[in-house]
């Protein structure tokens, strides 16, 4: 009886110890699997490389990646089961059909900009250069940037004139009306010039209307006959009539005053 009880007690203790060992092994393997998943991302060529963490074993890695211990050892040239923390293990070799990474496109070349201008005869006054409206050559057009730099462009007879190799920024074009013309639109234009751009701003002008000169009215010449100037004779007669009128008035006044004196006596 004592022997049987000892066997039963020993067997029970063995089963308990075996269960503890198996449970520890399962928990340890689960921890190893959880750690391995962090570094199991395939590379662009399709290969899988695992970085060894503390607690990793070849057996646990083989279970995780669905391979065998022998295959892992063969791929990495291992002669033992010893692993070192931080060691990189090739789990799956590069795949021939893996997609190649898409190359990053090179940035487009950055080129300076250009600003073109000119002057034309805006016959219909719509501020737009149209067929049949001639260019006006020889007009000075000032180009000024936001930093105060200034240059002068001279308008051409057949096409706009351009200033090139301009840095991106704010620019002003200004012009004065040529002789005999008046502007059909603004004589100052502002523009923001981006990189890799070419902009054109034209100035329209119209011919000034000629001012009408009044025609003087002809003066009638005096009528003469046989060399006698009747205008001077008429002036003499008027003067004589006026003198006689004054004498008549004076006589009437004198007669009236004499009558008043005689009555008073």
Secondary structure as the mmCIF struct_conf table of DSSP 4:
data_model
#
loop_
_struct_conf.conf_type_id
_struct_conf.id
_struct_conf.beg_label_comp_id
_struct_conf.beg_label_asym_id
_struct_conf.beg_label_seq_id
_struct_conf.end_label_comp_id
_struct_conf.end_label_asym_id
_struct_conf.end_label_seq_id
HELX_RH_AL_P HELX_RH_AL_P1 UNK A 2 UNK A 36
HELX_RH_3T_P HELX_RH_3T_P1 UNK A 37 UNK A 39
HELX_LH_PP_P HELX_LH_PP_P1 UNK A 41 UNK A 43
TURN_TY1_P TURN_TY1_P1 UNK A 44 UNK A 45
BEND BEND1 UNK A 46 UNK A 46
STRN STRN1 UNK A 48 UNK A 51
TURN_TY1_P TURN_TY1_P2 UNK A 54 UNK A 55
HELX_RH_AL_P HELX_RH_AL_P2 UNK A 58 UNK A 65
TURN_TY1_P TURN_TY1_P3 UNK A 66 UNK A 66
HELX_RH_AL_P HELX_RH_AL_P3 UNK A 69 UNK A 76
TURN_TY1_P TURN_TY1_P4 UNK A 77 UNK A 77
BEND BEND2 UNK A 79 UNK A 81
TURN_TY1_P TURN_TY1_P5 UNK A 85 UNK A 86
STRN STRN2 UNK A 88 UNK A 92
HELX_LH_PP_P HELX_LH_PP_P2 UNK A 93 UNK A 95
TURN_TY1_P TURN_TY1_P6 UNK A 96 UNK A 97
HELX_LH_PP_P HELX_LH_PP_P3 UNK A 98 UNK A 110
STRN STRN3 UNK A 113 UNK A 121
TURN_TY1_P TURN_TY1_P7 UNK A 123 UNK A 124
BEND BEND3 UNK A 125 UNK A 128
TURN_TY1_P TURN_TY1_P8 UNK A 131 UNK A 132
STRN STRN4 UNK A 135 UNK A 135
BEND BEND4 UNK A 138 UNK A 138
STRN STRN5 UNK A 140 UNK A 145
TURN_TY1_P TURN_TY1_P9 UNK A 146 UNK A 147
BEND BEND5 UNK A 148 UNK A 148
STRN STRN6 UNK A 150 UNK A 154
BEND BEND6 UNK A 157 UNK A 159
STRN STRN7 UNK A 161 UNK A 166
HELX_LH_PP_P HELX_LH_PP_P4 UNK A 167 UNK A 167
BEND BEND7 UNK A 168 UNK A 168
STRN STRN8 UNK A 169 UNK A 175
HELX_LH_PP_P HELX_LH_PP_P5 UNK A 177 UNK A 178
TURN_TY1_P TURN_TY1_P10 UNK A 179 UNK A 180
STRN STRN9 UNK A 181 UNK A 183
BEND BEND8 UNK A 184 UNK A 185
BEND BEND9 UNK A 187 UNK A 187
STRN STRN10 UNK A 188 UNK A 193
TURN_TY1_P TURN_TY1_P11 UNK A 195 UNK A 196
STRN STRN11 UNK A 198 UNK A 207
HELX_LH_PP_P HELX_LH_PP_P6 UNK A 208 UNK A 223
STRN STRN12 UNK A 225 UNK A 225
TURN_TY1_P TURN_TY1_P12 UNK A 226 UNK A 227
STRN STRN13 UNK A 228 UNK A 228
HELX_RH_AL_P HELX_RH_AL_P4 UNK A 230 UNK A 264
#
